[in-house]
Amino acid sequence: MLKKETNNNLLKVLISEKRFDPQKINNILATDLYDVIKNYFEVERDDVRTRVDLEEDGYYVLRCKVRARRVKIFGVL
């Protein structure tokens, strides 16, 4: 429970800083990832979801979930 409370407190501090906008970061990451992933998979923009978490040790963890309808077929090199 302490880890979760610590995480929440750290996030509150970061969110209160004007430079850190988690929603903006998530939107930018999802858009950038979509631009890459669409080259390999048949996906829509809403099929790409991201989440950034701050861990106790100060490292950020990016979680990404992509739902793809199919893999694009490429010619043999």
N, C-alpha and C positions, 0 to 999 in steps of 0.2 A: 504494500500500500504506500509506503514511503517513496518508492521509486516513482510511482504514478503521480503522487503529489509534487515531487520535485520536478518531474517533467512538466506538469501543468504550470507550476510557478515559473519555470524558465521560459515556457512558451508565452506566458502572460507578459513577462518582461520584454521579450523580443517583439511581441505584437504591439506593445505600447510604443516601441521605437518607430518613428516614421519611416525609416529606411527598410524595415522588414514588414512586408505585407504577404502573409502566407497564401492568400487567395490569388494574388497577382503572380507569385512564383509558381503556384500550381498550374495556373492557366498558361503561362509561358512555357513551362516544361511540357505540358500535355500537347501544346501546339507544335513545339519543336520535335517532340517524339513522334507525333502523328506524321509530320512531314517526312521523317525517315522511314517509319514503319509502312506507310502507304506504298512505298516502292517495292515492298516484298509481300505484303498481304493485302487482301481486299477488306478494307476497314472504313468506317465512317469516323468523323471527328469525335462523336460522342462515345465511341467504342474504346477510347484511350482515357484511362483515369490514372491520376497520380496523387501521391500523398507524401509530404515531407514531414518527418518526425525528428525531434531533437532528443538525443539520448543523454543519459546522466553524464557521460564522459565528454560531452560537448560536440560529439560528432553528429552529423545529419545523416538520416537514412531516407533514401528515396525508394518508395514503393510504387510500382507501376503495374497496372492490369490492362491488358489489351484483349478485346474480343474480336477475332478475325473470322470472316466468313469462309475464306479459303486462302491458300498460299498461291501467289502468282507463279506461273510456270515460265522458266527461263530456258533459253536455248543452251545447248552444251557448248562449253568453251573449247 
